[in-house]
Amino acid sequence: MLDAKVVGKVLQKAREERHLSQEVVSGLAGIGRTHLSATMRGVRKPTLETFFCIADAMGVSPSALMKRIENAMRER
């Protein structure tokens, strides 16, 4: 089962690696900052569409992010 906390940690790490604020990513992704914050804290899981929007906003491919999520899930 997909763990929302793992997804959130991977998304947050990717955002931080690119030195992007939540405000910038949420604006580029077309979602609210509180929605993005809840996703990155693992409070909510992103829909597939939102996942793609967040990836695009950060300039990373959704498949690369998904691979990182898969690896993190295996390491738990």
C-alpha positions in Angstrom: 0.0 0.0 0.0 1.2 3.5 -0.8 2.3 5.4 2.3 1.4 9.1 2.2 4.3 10.0 4.5 6.9 8.4 2.2 5.4 10.2 -0.8 5.5 13.5 1.1 9.1 13.0 2.2 10.2 12.2 -1.4 8.4 15.3 -2.8 9.7 17.5 0.0 13.3 16.3 -0.5 13.0 16.9 -4.3 11.7 20.4 -3.7 14.4 21.2 -1.3 17.1 19.8 -3.6 15.9 22.3 -6.2 15.8 25.2 -3.7 12.2 25.9 -4.4 9.7 27.2 -1.8 6.3 25.7 -1.3 4.8 28.9 -2.6 6.7 28.7 -5.9 5.9 25.0 -6.4 2.2 25.3 -5.5 1.9 28.3 -7.8 3.5 26.6 -10.7 1.5 23.4 -10.0 -1.8 25.3 -9.8 -2.7 24.0 -6.3 -3.0 25.7 -3.0 0.0 26.0 -0.7 -1.8 24.4 2.1 -2.7 21.4 -0.2 0.9 21.1 -1.1 2.0 21.4 2.5 -0.4 18.7 3.6 0.8 16.4 0.8 4.5 17.0 1.8 3.7 16.3 5.4 2.0 13.0 4.5 -1.4 14.1 5.6 -2.9 13.6 2.2 -2.0 11.6 -0.9 -1.9 13.5 -4.2 -4.1 12.4 -7.1 -2.2 11.3 -10.2 -3.0 14.6 -11.8 -1.7 16.6 -8.9 1.4 14.3 -8.7 2.2 15.1 -12.4 1.6 18.9 -11.8 3.9 18.9 -8.8 6.6 17.0 -10.7 6.3 19.4 -13.6 6.4 22.4 -11.3 9.7 21.1 -9.9 11.1 20.3 -13.3 11.4 16.6 -12.7 9.8 13.7 -14.5 7.0 12.0 -12.7 8.7 8.6 -13.4 11.9 9.8 -11.6 9.8 10.8 -8.6 7.9 7.6 -8.6 11.2 5.6 -8.8 12.4 7.5 -5.7 9.1 6.7 -3.9 9.4 3.0 -4.9 13.0 2.9 -3.5 11.9 4.6 -0.3 9.0 2.2 0.2 11.4 -0.7 -0.2 13.8 0.7 2.4 11.1 1.0 5.1 
